[in-house]
Amino acid sequence: MGSSPPGCLRCRRQMEVGYLLDRGMNDKSRVGEWIAGEPDNRWWGLRLPEKTKRYPTVAFRCPDCEMVELRAEKSSRG
Ligand SMILES: [Zn+2]
């Protein structure tokens, strides 16, 4: 189960659940992840540290003011 949508910080409307799309290798669609630390940019792309905290992100969107709130959840499967 994911999180239940929070209320918008601006207008208090109930937000919609969604996620950020990440187009990775071979244009494969994935859910964008939160990665701890500064991005290590290389000429071929980002170098990811071997041991780091990384969590899938959940994006909540307000239908009124269109603000997006990101959460990086420790575990979406319990
Ligand atoms: Zn709002």
N, CA, C, O and the ligand as a Tripos MOL2 file, in Angstrom:
@<TRIPOS>MOLECULE
protein
  313   311    79     0     0
PROTEIN
NO_CHARGES

@<TRIPOS>ATOM
      1 N           0.8450   -1.1970    0.0000 N.3       1 MET1
      2 CA          0.0000    0.0000    0.0000 C.3       1 MET1
      3 C           0.8770    1.2430    0.0000 C.2       1 MET1
      4 O           1.9520    1.2380    0.5990 O.2       1 MET1
      5 N           0.4550    2.2620   -0.6330 N.am      2 GLY2
      6 CA          1.1860    3.5160   -0.6060 C.3       2 GLY2
      7 C           0.6730    4.3970    0.5050 C.2       2 GLY2
      8 O          -0.0290    3.9420    1.4080 O.2       2 GLY2
      9 N           1.0280    5.6550    0.4300 N.am      3 SER3
     10 CA          0.5390    6.6000    1.4190 C.3       3 SER3
     11 C          -0.8280    7.0870    0.9900 C.2       3 SER3
     12 O          -1.1460    7.1220   -0.1990 O.2       3 SER3
     13 N          -1.6250    7.4590    1.9620 N.am      4 SER4
     14 CA         -2.8570    8.1240    1.5940 C.3       4 SER4
     15 C          -2.4990    9.5760    1.2850 C.2       4 SER4
     16 O          -1.6450   10.1590    1.9540 O.2       4 SER4
     17 N          -3.1400   10.1580    0.2870 N.am      5 PRO5
     18 CA         -2.7670   11.5090   -0.1320 C.3       5 PRO5
     19 C          -2.9550   12.5250    0.9880 C.2       5 PRO5
     20 O          -3.9840   12.5190    1.6640 O.2       5 PRO5
     21 N          -1.9780   13.3880    1.1870 N.am      6 PRO6
     22 CA         -2.1130   14.4370    2.2000 C.3       6 PRO6
     23 C          -2.9680   15.5670    1.6630 C.2       6 PRO6
     24 O          -3.2970   15.5910    0.4770 O.2       6 PRO6
     25 N          -3.3260   16.4920    2.5190 N.am      7 GLY7
     26 CA         -4.0040   17.6980    2.0700 C.3       7 GLY7
     27 C          -2.9680   18.6840    1.5480 C.2       7 GLY7
     28 O          -1.8350   18.7120    2.0290 O.2       7 GLY7
     29 N          -3.3560   19.4920    0.5640 N.am      8 CYS8
     30 CA         -2.4380   20.4820   -0.0010 C.3       8 CYS8
     31 C          -2.0780   21.5210    1.0680 C.2       8 CYS8
     32 O          -2.9370   21.9700    1.8270 O.2       8 CYS8
     33 N          -0.7950   21.8950    1.1130 N.am      9 LEU9
     34 CA         -0.3390   22.8550    2.1180 C.3       9 LEU9
     35 C          -0.9110   24.2510    1.8740 C.2       9 LEU9
     36 O          -1.0610   25.0420    2.8060 O.2       9 LEU9
     37 N          -1.2270   24.5430    0.6160 N.am     10 ARG10
     38 CA         -1.7500   25.8680    0.2920 C.3      10 ARG10
     39 C          -3.2540   25.9400    0.4440 C.2      10 ARG10
     40 O          -3.7770   26.7810    1.1750 O.2      10 ARG10
     41 N          -3.9600   25.0360   -0.2640 N.am     11 CYS11
     42 CA         -5.4230   25.1790   -0.2780 C.3      11 CYS11
     43 C          -6.1570   24.0650    0.4530 C.2      11 CYS11
     44 O          -7.3870   24.0390    0.4650 O.2      11 CYS11
     45 N          -5.4210   23.1530    1.0570 N.am     12 ARG12
     46 CA         -6.0240   22.0990    1.8870 C.3      12 ARG12
     47 C          -6.8640   21.1030    1.1010 C.2      12 ARG12
     48 O          -7.5360   20.2640    1.7010 O.2      12 ARG12
     49 N          -6.8440   21.1750   -0.2240 N.am     13 ARG13
     50 CA         -7.5600   20.1830   -1.0280 C.3      13 ARG13
     51 C          -6.8500   18.8460   -0.8990 C.2      13 ARG13
     52 O          -5.6330   18.8010   -0.7200 O.2      13 ARG13
     53 N          -7.6040   17.7570   -0.9880 N.am     14 GLN14
     54 CA         -6.9990   16.4410   -1.0060 C.3      14 GLN14
     55 C          -6.2050   16.2690   -2.3040 C.2      14 GLN14
     56 O          -6.7140   16.5280   -3.3950 O.2      14 GLN14
     57 N          -4.9520   15.8270   -2.1690 N.am     15 MET15
     58 CA         -4.0890   15.7150   -3.3340 C.3      15 MET15
     59 C          -4.2750   14.3640   -4.0230 C.2      15 MET15
     60 O          -4.8010   13.4190   -3.4360 O.2      15 MET15
     61 N          -3.8290   14.2930   -5.2880 N.am     16 GLU16
     62 CA         -3.9210   13.0590   -6.0670 C.3      16 GLU16
     63 C          -2.5960   12.3110   -5.9750 C.2      16 GLU16
     64 O          -1.5320   12.9290   -5.9330 O.2      16 GLU16
     65 N          -2.6620   10.9800   -5.9420 N.am     17 VAL17
     66 CA         -1.4460   10.1670   -5.9040 C.3      17 VAL17
     67 C          -0.8810   10.0260   -7.3150 C.2      17 VAL17
     68 O          -1.6320    9.8770   -8.2780 O.2      17 VAL17
     69 N           0.4310   10.0750   -7.4310 N.am     18 GLY18
     70 CA          1.1000    9.8430   -8.7100 C.3      18 GLY18
     71 C           2.5640    9.5320   -8.4820 C.2      18 GLY18
     72 O           2.9830    9.2580   -7.3580 O.2      18 GLY18
     73 N           3.3310    9.5760   -9.5390 N.am     19 TYR19
     74 CA          4.7700    9.3320   -9.4210 C.3      19 TYR19
     75 C           5.4860   10.0410  -10.5420 C.2      19 TYR19
     76 O           4.8670   10.4460  -11.5260 O.2      19 TYR19
     77 N           6.7960   10.1940  -10.3960 N.am     20 LEU20
     78 CA          7.6050   10.7890  -11.4520 C.3      20 LEU20
     79 C           8.1880    9.6860  -12.3130 C.2      20 LEU20
     80 O           8.7610    8.7210  -11.8090 O.2      20 LEU20
     81 N           8.0350    9.8420  -13.6080 N.am     21 LEU21
     82 CA          8.5470    8.8330  -14.5330 C.3      21 LEU21
     83 C          10.0440    9.0200  -14.7420 C.2      21 LEU21
     84 O          10.5270   10.1400  -14.9090 O.2      21 LEU21
     85 N          10.7620    7.9130  -14.7290 N.am     22 ASP22
     86 CA         12.1910    7.9290  -14.9900 C.3      22 ASP22
     87 C          12.4550    7.0460  -16.2090 C.2      22 ASP22
     88 O          12.2230    5.8370  -16.1670 O.2      22 ASP22
     89 N          12.9340    7.6430  -17.2780 N.am     23 ARG23
     90 CA         13.2640    6.8740  -18.4760 C.3      23 ARG23
     91 C          14.7290    6.4870  -18.4010 C.2      23 ARG23
     92 O          15.6090    7.3150  -18.6370 O.2      23 ARG23
     93 N          14.9900    5.2340  -18.0740 N.am     24 GLY24
     94 CA         16.3650    4.8020  -17.8740 C.3      24 GLY24
     95 C          16.9480    4.1450  -19.1050 C.2      24 GLY24
     96 O          16.6160    4.4990  -20.2360 O.2      24 GLY24
     97 N          17.8280    3.1770  -18.8670 N.am     25 MET25
     98 CA         18.4860    2.4620  -19.9430 C.3      25 MET25
     99 C          17.4550    1.8450  -20.8890 C.2      25 MET25
    100 O          16.4490    1.2970  -20.4370 O.2      25 MET25
    101 N          17.6940    1.9310  -22.1760 N.am     26 ASN26
    102 CA         16.7920    1.3920  -23.2080 C.3      26 ASN26
    103 C          15.4020    2.0000  -23.1310 C.2      26 ASN26
    104 O          14.4220    1.3810  -23.5470 O.2      26 ASN26
    105 N          15.3170    3.1990  -22.6040 N.am     27 ASP27
    106 CA         14.0490    3.9100  -22.5280 C.3      27 ASP27
    107 C          13.0110    3.1410  -21.7170 C.2      27 ASP27
    108 O          11.8080    3.2580  -21.9490 O.2      27 ASP27
    109 N          13.5010    2.3520  -20.7610 N.am     28 LYS28
    110 CA         12.5990    1.5720  -19.9250 C.3      28 LYS28
    111 C          11.9520    2.4820  -18.8770 C.2      28 LYS28
    112 O          12.6350    3.2590  -18.2100 O.2      28 LYS28
    113 N          10.6570    2.3780  -18.7450 N.am     29 SER29
    114 CA          9.9440    3.2310  -17.8050 C.3      29 SER29
    115 C          10.0710    2.7050  -16.3880 C.2      29 SER29
    116 O           9.8370    1.5260  -16.1200 O.2      29 SER29
    117 N          10.4480    3.6010  -15.4840 N.am     30 ARG30
    118 CA         10.5760    3.2460  -14.0790 C.3      30 ARG30
    119 C          10.0540    4.3850  -13.2260 C.2      30 ARG30
    120 O           9.8570    5.5020  -13.7050 O.2      30 ARG30
    121 N           9.8320    4.0870  -11.9520 N.am     31 VAL31
    122 CA          9.4720    5.1380  -11.0110 C.3      31 VAL31
    123 C          10.7550    5.8190  -10.5550 C.2      31 VAL31
    124 O          11.7190    5.1460  -10.1890 O.2      31 VAL31
    125 N          10.7740    7.1500  -10.5750 N.am     32 GLY32
    126 CA         11.9470    7.9040  -10.1390 C.3      32 GLY32
    127 C          12.2480    7.6470   -8.6770 C.2      32 GLY32
    128 O          11.3370    7.5400   -7.8560 O.2      32 GLY32
    129 N          13.5370    7.5480   -8.3480 N.am     33 GLU33
    130 CA         13.9380    7.2710   -6.9780 C.3      33 GLU33
    131 C          14.5810    8.4980   -6.3360 C.2      33 GLU33
    132 O          15.1590    9.3420   -7.0200 O.2      33 GLU33
    133 N          14.4720    8.5770   -5.0360 N.am     34 TRP34
    134 CA         15.2170    9.5710   -4.2660 C.3      34 TRP34
    135 C          16.5510    8.9430   -3.8950 C.2      34 TRP34
    136 O          16.5940    7.8360   -3.3580 O.2      34 TRP34
    137 N          17.6490    9.6580   -4.1850 N.am     35 ILE35
    138 CA         18.9890    9.1650   -3.8930 C.3      35 ILE35
    139 C          19.6490   10.1280   -2.9150 C.2      35 ILE35
    140 O          19.6390   11.3390   -3.1370 O.2      35 ILE35
    141 N          20.2230    9.6030   -1.8360 N.am     36 ALA36
    142 CA         20.8780   10.4430   -0.8370 C.3      36 ALA36
    143 C          22.1640   11.0450   -1.4030 C.2      36 ALA36
    144 O          22.8830   10.3740   -2.1440 O.2      36 ALA36
    145 N          22.4560   12.2690   -1.0730 N.am     37 GLY37
    146 CA         23.7220   12.9080   -1.4260 C.3      37 GLY37
    147 C          23.6450   13.7490   -2.6810 C.2      37 GLY37
    148 O          22.5880   13.9060   -3.2930 O.2      37 GLY37
    149 N          24.8110   14.2930   -3.0480 N.am     38 GLU38
    150 CA         24.9150   15.1470   -4.2320 C.3      38 GLU38
    151 C          25.0270   14.2780   -5.4830 C.2      38 GLU38
    152 O          25.6140   13.1980   -5.4240 O.2      38 GLU38
    153 N          24.4770   14.7280   -6.6200 N.am     39 PRO39
    154 CA         24.6250   13.9530   -7.8570 C.3      39 PRO39
    155 C          26.0690   13.9840   -8.3580 C.2      39 PRO39
    156 O          26.7070   15.0360   -8.3810 O.2      39 PRO39
    157 N          26.5700   12.8250   -8.7560 N.am     40 ASP40
    158 CA         27.9230   12.6980   -9.2750 C.3      40 ASP40
    159 C          27.8280   12.6240  -10.8050 C.2      40 ASP40
    160 O          27.6720   11.5430  -11.3730 O.2      40 ASP40
    161 N          27.9240   13.7820  -11.4600 N.am     41 ASN41
    162 CA         27.7460   13.8490  -12.9120 C.3      41 ASN41
    163 C          29.0090   13.4290  -13.6460 C.2      41 ASN41
    164 O          30.0960   13.9240  -13.3460 O.2      41 ASN41
    165 N          28.8780   12.5420  -14.5810 N.am     42 ARG42
    166 CA         29.9710   12.1150  -15.4550 C.3      42 ARG42
    167 C          29.5580   12.3780  -16.8890 C.2      42 ARG42
    168 O          28.3970   12.6820  -17.1650 O.2      42 ARG42
    169 N          30.5170   12.2580  -17.8040 N.am     43 TRP43
    170 CA         30.1680   12.5200  -19.2100 C.3      43 TRP43
    171 C          29.1280   11.5410  -19.7300 C.2      43 TRP43
    172 O          28.3580   11.8820  -20.6280 O.2      43 TRP43
    173 N          29.0920   10.3360  -19.1850 N.am     44 TRP44
    174 CA         28.1390    9.3200  -19.6490 C.3      44 TRP44
    175 C          26.8510    9.3170  -18.8420 C.2      44 TRP44
    176 O          25.9420    8.5360  -19.1230 O.2      44 TRP44
    177 N          26.7720   10.1710  -17.8600 N.am     45 GLY45
    178 CA         25.5430   10.2350  -17.0590 C.3      45 GLY45
    179 C          25.8590   10.3210  -15.5770 C.2      45 GLY45
    180 O          26.9490   10.7460  -15.1940 O.2      45 GLY45
    181 N          24.9250    9.9260  -14.7580 N.am     46 LEU46
    182 CA         25.1150    9.9740  -13.3170 C.3      46 LEU46
    183 C          25.7880    8.7090  -12.8180 C.2      46 LEU46
    184 O          25.4240    7.6030  -13.2150 O.2      46 LEU46
    185 N          26.7720    8.8780  -11.9450 N.am     47 ARG47
    186 CA         27.3760    7.7240  -11.3020 C.3      47 ARG47
    187 C          26.7180    7.5510   -9.9430 C.2      47 ARG47
    188 O          26.7580    8.4540   -9.1070 O.2      47 ARG47
    189 N          26.1060    6.3790   -9.7210 N.am     48 LEU48
    190 CA         25.4300    6.1350   -8.4480 C.3      48 LEU48
    191 C          26.3700    5.4560   -7.4730 C.2      48 LEU48
    192 O          27.0300    4.4810   -7.8340 O.2      48 LEU48
    193 N          26.4470    5.9490   -6.2400 N.am     49 PRO49
    194 CA         27.2710    5.2850   -5.2320 C.3      49 PRO49
    195 C          26.7400    3.8860   -4.9420 C.2      49 PRO49
    196 O          25.5390    3.6360   -5.0370 O.2      49 PRO49
    197 N          27.6490    2.9740   -4.5880 N.am     50 GLU50
    198 CA         27.2150    1.5880   -4.3730 C.3      50 GLU50
    199 C          26.3460    1.4450   -3.1360 C.2      50 GLU50
    200 O          25.3070    0.7850   -3.1560 O.2      50 GLU50
    201 N          26.7930    2.0770   -2.0620 N.am     51 LYS51
    202 CA         25.9900    1.9940   -0.8370 C.3      51 LYS51
    203 C          25.3950    3.3640   -0.5560 C.2      51 LYS51
    204 O          26.0920    4.2890   -0.1390 O.2      51 LYS51
    205 N          24.1240    3.4750   -0.7850 N.am     52 THR52
    206 CA         23.4730    4.7400   -0.5130 C.3      52 THR52
    207 C          22.0110    4.4880   -0.2140 C.2      52 THR52
    208 O          21.4460    3.4540   -0.5740 O.2      52 THR52
    209 N          21.4210    5.4500    0.4450 N.am     53 LYS53
    210 CA         19.9900    5.3420    0.6790 C.3      53 LYS53
    211 C          19.2650    5.7140   -0.6010 C.2      53 LYS53
    212 O          19.5500    6.7590   -1.1870 O.2      53 LYS53
    213 N          18.3520    4.8950   -1.0400 N.am     54 ARG54
    214 CA         17.5340    5.2100   -2.2040 C.3      54 ARG54
    215 C          16.1320    4.6520   -2.0110 C.2      54 ARG54
    216 O          15.9440    3.4840   -1.6720 O.2      54 ARG54
    217 N          15.1720    5.5070   -2.2330 N.am     55 TYR55
    218 CA         13.7790    5.1180   -2.0360 C.3      55 TYR55
    219 C          12.9460    5.5460   -3.2360 C.2      55 TYR55
    220 O          13.2070    6.5940   -3.8280 O.2      55 TYR55
    221 N          11.9580    4.7560   -3.5950 N.am     56 PRO56
    222 CA         11.0560    5.1870   -4.6590 C.3      56 PRO56
    223 C          10.2730    6.4160   -4.2170 C.2      56 PRO56
    224 O           9.9070    6.5470   -3.0490 O.2      56 PRO56
    225 N          10.0250    7.2980   -5.1500 N.am     57 THR57
    226 CA          9.3050    8.5120   -4.8000 C.3      57 THR57
    227 C           7.8230    8.3830   -5.1240 C.2      57 THR57
    228 O           7.4190    7.6980   -6.0640 O.2      57 THR57
    229 N           7.0420    9.0590   -4.3210 N.am     58 VAL58
    230 CA          5.6100    9.1890   -4.5620 C.3      58 VAL58
    231 C           5.3490   10.6770   -4.7200 C.2      58 VAL58
    232 O           5.8200   11.4840   -3.9190 O.2      58 VAL58
    233 N           4.6040   11.0390   -5.7460 N.am     59 ALA59
    234 CA          4.3350   12.4520   -6.0100 C.3      59 ALA59
    235 C           2.8460   12.7260   -5.8520 C.2      59 ALA59
    236 O           2.0130   12.1360   -6.5400 O.2      59 ALA59
    237 N           2.5310   13.6250   -4.9380 N.am     60 PHE60
    238 CA          1.1320   14.0190   -4.7570 C.3      60 PHE60
    239 C           0.9060   15.3570   -5.4480 C.2      60 PHE60
    240 O           1.7260   16.2680   -5.3280 O.2      60 PHE60
    241 N          -0.1960   15.4760   -6.1650 N.am     61 ARG61
    242 CA         -0.4830   16.6920   -6.9180 C.3      61 ARG61
    243 C          -1.8180   17.2730   -6.4910 C.2      61 ARG61
    244 O          -2.8180   16.5670   -6.3670 O.2      61 ARG61
    245 N          -1.8050   18.5660   -6.2720 N.am     62 CYS62
    246 CA         -3.0440   19.2530   -5.9000 C.3      62 CYS62
    247 C          -3.8360   19.5770   -7.1700 C.2      62 CYS62
    248 O          -3.2930   20.1970   -8.0850 O.2      62 CYS62
    249 N          -5.1010   19.1740   -7.2440 N.am     63 PRO63
    250 CA         -5.9040   19.4480   -8.4340 C.3      63 PRO63
    251 C          -6.2610   20.9250   -8.5770 C.2      63 PRO63
    252 O          -6.6400   21.3640   -9.6630 O.2      63 PRO63
    253 N          -6.1460   21.6970   -7.4990 N.am     64 ASP64
    254 CA         -6.4850   23.1230   -7.5720 C.3      64 ASP64
    255 C          -5.2970   23.9910   -7.9530 C.2      64 ASP64
    256 O          -5.3130   24.6300   -9.0040 O.2      64 ASP64
    257 N          -4.2590   24.0240   -7.1100 N.am     65 CYS65
    258 CA         -3.1330   24.9220   -7.3580 C.3      65 CYS65
    259 C          -1.9920   24.2350   -8.1080 C.2      65 CYS65
    260 O          -1.0090   24.8880   -8.4610 O.2      65 CYS65
    261 N          -2.1070   22.9330   -8.3540 N.am     66 GLU66
    262 CA         -1.1560   22.1680   -9.1680 C.3      66 GLU66
    263 C           0.2050   21.9740   -8.5060 C.2      66 GLU66
    264 O           1.1610   21.5570   -9.1610 O.2      66 GLU66
    265 N           0.2940   22.2720   -7.2210 N.am     67 MET67
    266 CA          1.5370   22.0360   -6.5070 C.3      67 MET67
    267 C           1.7870   20.5340   -6.4010 C.2      67 MET67
    268 O           0.8530   19.7560   -6.2040 O.2      67 MET67
    269 N           3.0530   20.1280   -6.5320 N.am     68 VAL68
    270 CA          3.4230   18.7300   -6.4030 C.3      68 VAL68
    271 C           4.2850   18.5580   -5.1630 C.2      68 VAL68
    272 O           5.2600   19.2810   -4.9590 O.2      68 VAL68
    273 N           3.9080   17.5860   -4.3380 N.am     69 GLU69
    274 CA          4.6710   17.2800   -3.1370 C.3      69 GLU69
    275 C           5.2680   15.8910   -3.2920 C.2      69 GLU69
    276 O           4.5600   14.9270   -3.5830 O.2      69 GLU69
    277 N           6.5820   15.7970   -3.0960 N.am     70 LEU70
    278 CA          7.2700   14.5220   -3.2510 C.3      70 LEU70
    279 C           7.5250   13.8760   -1.8990 C.2      70 LEU70
    280 O           7.8880   14.5510   -0.9360 O.2      70 LEU70
    281 N           7.3340   12.5690   -1.8350 N.am     71 ARG71
    282 CA          7.7090   11.7870   -0.6630 C.3      71 ARG71
    283 C           8.6360   10.6790   -1.1310 C.2      71 ARG71
    284 O           8.4350   10.1010   -2.1990 O.2      71 ARG71
    285 N           9.6370   10.3890   -0.3410 N.am     72 ALA72
    286 CA         10.5110    9.2540   -0.6390 C.3      72 ALA72
    287 C          10.2570    8.2330    0.4480 C.2      72 ALA72
    288 O          10.6580    8.4140    1.5970 O.2      72 ALA72
    289 N           9.5860    7.1550    0.0710 N.am     73 GLU73
    290 CA          9.0810    6.2310    1.0650 C.3      73 GLU73
    291 C          10.0340    5.0780    1.3070 C.2      73 GLU73
    292 O          10.5200    4.4530    0.3640 O.2      73 GLU73
    293 N          10.3010    4.7970    2.5900 N.am     74 LYS74
    294 CA         11.1920    3.7230    2.9750 C.3      74 LYS74
    295 C          10.7650    2.3950    2.3770 C.2      74 LYS74
    296 O          11.5800    1.6540    1.8280 O.2      74 LYS74
    297 N           9.4930    2.1100    2.4890 N.am     75 SER75
    298 CA          8.9850    0.8640    1.9650 C.3      75 SER75
    299 C           7.5390    1.0470    1.5520 C.2      75 SER75
    300 O           6.7040    1.4980    2.3360 O.2      75 SER75
    301 N           7.2550    0.6890    0.3060 N.am     76 SER76
    302 CA          5.8690    0.8170   -0.1400 C.3      76 SER76
    303 C           5.1660   -0.5350   -0.0580 C.2      76 SER76
    304 O           3.9810   -0.6470   -0.3710 O.2      76 SER76
    305 N           5.9010   -1.5540    0.3630 N.am     77 ARG77
    306 CA          5.2800   -2.8720    0.4570 C.3      77 ARG77
    307 C           5.2680   -3.4060    1.8890 C.2      77 ARG77
    308 O           5.1460   -4.6130    2.1000 O.2      77 ARG77
    309 N           5.3900   -2.5400    2.8410 N.am     78 GLY78
    310 CA          5.3480   -2.9610    4.2310 C.3      78 GLY78
    311 C           6.6950   -3.4660    4.6140 C.2      78 GLY78
    312 O           6.8970   -3.8810    5.7560 O.2      78 GLY78
    313 ZN         -3.3590   23.2720   -3.6220 Zn       79 ZN79
@<TRIPOS>BOND
     1     1     2 1
     2     2     3 1
     3     3     4 2
     4     3     5 am
     5     5     6 1
     6     6     7 1
     7     7     8 2
     8     7     9 am
     9     9    10 1
    10    10    11 1
    11    11    12 2
    12    11    13 am
    13    13    14 1
    14    14    15 1
    15    15    16 2
    16    15    17 am
    17    17    18 1
    18    18    19 1
    19    19    20 2
    20    19    21 am
    21    21    22 1
    22    22    23 1
    23    23    24 2
    24    23    25 am
    25    25    26 1
    26    26    27 1
    27    27    28 2
    28    27    29 am
    29    29    30 1
    30    30    31 1
    31    31    32 2
    32    31    33 am
    33    33    34 1
    34    34    35 1
    35    35    36 2
    36    35    37 am
    37    37    38 1
    38    38    39 1
    39    39    40 2
    40    39    41 am
    41    41    42 1
    42    42    43 1
    43    43    44 2
    44    43    45 am
    45    45    46 1
    46    46    47 1
    47    47    48 2
    48    47    49 am
    49    49    50 1
    50    50    51 1
    51    51    52 2
    52    51    53 am
    53    53    54 1
    54    54    55 1
    55    55    56 2
    56    55    57 am
    57    57    58 1
    58    58    59 1
    59    59    60 2
    60    59    61 am
    61    61    62 1
    62    62    63 1
    63    63    64 2
    64    63    65 am
    65    65    66 1
    66    66    67 1
    67    67    68 2
    68    67    69 am
    69    69    70 1
    70    70    71 1
    71    71    72 2
    72    71    73 am
    73    73    74 1
    74    74    75 1
    75    75    76 2
    76    75    77 am
    77    77    78 1
    78    78    79 1
    79    79    80 2
    80    79    81 am
    81    81    82 1
    82    82    83 1
    83    83    84 2
    84    83    85 am
    85    85    86 1
    86    86    87 1
    87    87    88 2
    88    87    89 am
    89    89    90 1
    90    90    91 1
    91    91    92 2
    92    91    93 am
    93    93    94 1
    94    94    95 1
    95    95    96 2
    96    95    97 am
    97    97    98 1
    98    98    99 1
    99    99   100 2
   100    99   101 am
   101   101   102 1
   102   102   103 1
   103   103   104 2
   104   103   105 am
   105   105   106 1
   106   106   107 1
   107   107   108 2
   108   107   109 am
   109   109   110 1
   110   110   111 1
   111   111   112 2
   112   111   113 am
   113   113   114 1
   114   114   115 1
   115   115   116 2
   116   115   117 am
   117   117   118 1
   118   118   119 1
   119   119   120 2
   120   119   121 am
   121   121   122 1
   122   122   123 1
   123   123   124 2
   124   123   125 am
   125   125   126 1
   126   126   127 1
   127   127   128 2
   128   127   129 am
   129   129   130 1
   130   130   131 1
   131   131   132 2
   132   131   133 am
   133   133   134 1
   134   134   135 1
   135   135   136 2
   136   135   137 am
   137   137   138 1
   138   138   139 1
   139   139   140 2
   140   139   141 am
   141   141   142 1
   142   142   143 1
   143   143   144 2
   144   143   145 am
   145   145   146 1
   146   146   147 1
   147   147   148 2
   148   147   149 am
   149   149   150 1
   150   150   151 1
   151   151   152 2
   152   151   153 am
   153   153   154 1
   154   154   155 1
   155   155   156 2
   156   155   157 am
   157   157   158 1
   158   158   159 1
   159   159   160 2
   160   159   161 am
   161   161   162 1
   162   162   163 1
   163   163   164 2
   164   163   165 am
   165   165   166 1
   166   166   167 1
   167   167   168 2
   168   167   169 am
   169   169   170 1
   170   170   171 1
   171   171   172 2
   172   171   173 am
   173   173   174 1
   174   174   175 1
   175   175   176 2
   176   175   177 am
   177   177   178 1
   178   178   179 1
   179   179   180 2
   180   179   181 am
   181   181   182 1
   182   182   183 1
   183   183   184 2
   184   183   185 am
   185   185   186 1
   186   186   187 1
   187   187   188 2
   188   187   189 am
   189   189   190 1
   190   190   191 1
   191   191   192 2
   192   191   193 am
   193   193   194 1
   194   194   195 1
   195   195   196 2
   196   195   197 am
   197   197   198 1
   198   198   199 1
   199   199   200 2
   200   199   201 am
   201   201   202 1
   202   202   203 1
   203   203   204 2
   204   203   205 am
   205   205   206 1
   206   206   207 1
   207   207   208 2
   208   207   209 am
   209   209   210 1
   210   210   211 1
   211   211   212 2
   212   211   213 am
   213   213   214 1
   214   214   215 1
   215   215   216 2
   216   215   217 am
   217   217   218 1
   218   218   219 1
   219   219   220 2
   220   219   221 am
   221   221   222 1
   222   222   223 1
   223   223   224 2
   224   223   225 am
   225   225   226 1
   226   226   227 1
   227   227   228 2
   228   227   229 am
   229   229   230 1
   230   230   231 1
   231   231   232 2
   232   231   233 am
   233   233   234 1
   234   234   235 1
   235   235   236 2
   236   235   237 am
   237   237   238 1
   238   238   239 1
   239   239   240 2
   240   239   241 am
   241   241   242 1
   242   242   243 1
   243   243   244 2
   244   243   245 am
   245   245   246 1
   246   246   247 1
   247   247   248 2
   248   247   249 am
   249   249   250 1
   250   250   251 1
   251   251   252 2
   252   251   253 am
   253   253   254 1
   254   254   255 1
   255   255   256 2
   256   255   257 am
   257   257   258 1
   258   258   259 1
   259   259   260 2
   260   259   261 am
   261   261   262 1
   262   262   263 1
   263   263   264 2
   264   263   265 am
   265   265   266 1
   266   266   267 1
   267   267   268 2
   268   267   269 am
   269   269   270 1
   270   270   271 1
   271   271   272 2
   272   271   273 am
   273   273   274 1
   274   274   275 1
   275   275   276 2
   276   275   277 am
   277   277   278 1
   278   278   279 1
   279   279   280 2
   280   279   281 am
   281   281   282 1
   282   282   283 1
   283   283   284 2
   284   283   285 am
   285   285   286 1
   286   286   287 1
   287   287   288 2
   288   287   289 am
   289   289   290 1
   290   290   291 1
   291   291   292 2
   292   291   293 am
   293   293   294 1
   294   294   295 1
   295   295   296 2
   296   295   297 am
   297   297   298 1
   298   298   299 1
   299   299   300 2
   300   299   301 am
   301   301   302 1
   302   302   303 1
   303   303   304 2
   304   303   305 am
   305   305   306 1
   306   306   307 1
   307   307   308 2
   308   307   309 am
   309   309   310 1
   310   310   311 1
   311   311   312 2
@<TRIPOS>SUBSTRUCTURE
     1 MET1         2 RESIDUE 1 A MET
     2 GLY2         6 RESIDUE 1 A GLY
     3 SER3        10 RESIDUE 1 A SER
     4 SER4        14 RESIDUE 1 A SER
     5 PRO5        18 RESIDUE 1 A PRO
     6 PRO6        22 RESIDUE 1 A PRO
     7 GLY7        26 RESIDUE 1 A GLY
     8 CYS8        30 RESIDUE 1 A CYS
     9 LEU9        34 RESIDUE 1 A LEU
    10 ARG10       38 RESIDUE 1 A ARG
    11 CYS11       42 RESIDUE 1 A CYS
    12 ARG12       46 RESIDUE 1 A ARG
    13 ARG13       50 RESIDUE 1 A ARG
    14 GLN14       54 RESIDUE 1 A GLN
    15 MET15       58 RESIDUE 1 A MET
    16 GLU16       62 RESIDUE 1 A GLU
    17 VAL17       66 RESIDUE 1 A VAL
    18 GLY18       70 RESIDUE 1 A GLY
    19 TYR19       74 RESIDUE 1 A TYR
    20 LEU20       78 RESIDUE 1 A LEU
    21 LEU21       82 RESIDUE 1 A LEU
    22 ASP22       86 RESIDUE 1 A ASP
    23 ARG23       90 RESIDUE 1 A ARG
    24 GLY24       94 RESIDUE 1 A GLY
    25 MET25       98 RESIDUE 1 A MET
    26 ASN26      102 RESIDUE 1 A ASN
    27 ASP27      106 RESIDUE 1 A ASP
    28 LYS28      110 RESIDUE 1 A LYS
    29 SER29      114 RESIDUE 1 A SER
    30 ARG30      118 RESIDUE 1 A ARG
    31 VAL31      122 RESIDUE 1 A VAL
    32 GLY32      126 RESIDUE 1 A GLY
    33 GLU33      130 RESIDUE 1 A GLU
    34 TRP34      134 RESIDUE 1 A TRP
    35 ILE35      138 RESIDUE 1 A ILE
    36 ALA36      142 RESIDUE 1 A ALA
    37 GLY37      146 RESIDUE 1 A GLY
    38 GLU38      150 RESIDUE 1 A GLU
    39 PRO39      154 RESIDUE 1 A PRO
    40 ASP40      158 RESIDUE 1 A ASP
    41 ASN41      162 RESIDUE 1 A ASN
    42 ARG42      166 RESIDUE 1 A ARG
    43 TRP43      170 RESIDUE 1 A TRP
    44 TRP44      174 RESIDUE 1 A TRP
    45 GLY45      178 RESIDUE 1 A GLY
    46 LEU46      182 RESIDUE 1 A LEU
    47 ARG47      186 RESIDUE 1 A ARG
    48 LEU48      190 RESIDUE 1 A LEU
    49 PRO49      194 RESIDUE 1 A PRO
    50 GLU50      198 RESIDUE 1 A GLU
    51 LYS51      202 RESIDUE 1 A LYS
    52 THR52      206 RESIDUE 1 A THR
    53 LYS53      210 RESIDUE 1 A LYS
    54 ARG54      214 RESIDUE 1 A ARG
    55 TYR55      218 RESIDUE 1 A TYR
    56 PRO56      222 RESIDUE 1 A PRO
    57 THR57      226 RESIDUE 1 A THR
    58 VAL58      230 RESIDUE 1 A VAL
    59 ALA59      234 RESIDUE 1 A ALA
    60 PHE60      238 RESIDUE 1 A PHE
    61 ARG61      242 RESIDUE 1 A ARG
    62 CYS62      246 RESIDUE 1 A CYS
    63 PRO63      250 RESIDUE 1 A PRO
    64 ASP64      254 RESIDUE 1 A ASP
    65 CYS65      258 RESIDUE 1 A CYS
    66 GLU66      262 RESIDUE 1 A GLU
    67 MET67      266 RESIDUE 1 A MET
    68 VAL68      270 RESIDUE 1 A VAL
    69 GLU69      274 RESIDUE 1 A GLU
    70 LEU70      278 RESIDUE 1 A LEU
    71 ARG71      282 RESIDUE 1 A ARG
    72 ALA72      286 RESIDUE 1 A ALA
    73 GLU73      290 RESIDUE 1 A GLU
    74 LYS74      294 RESIDUE 1 A LYS
    75 SER75      298 RESIDUE 1 A SER
    76 SER76      302 RESIDUE 1 A SER
    77 ARG77      306 RESIDUE 1 A ARG
    78 GLY78      310 RESIDUE 1 A GLY
    79 ZN79       313 GROUP 0 **** ****
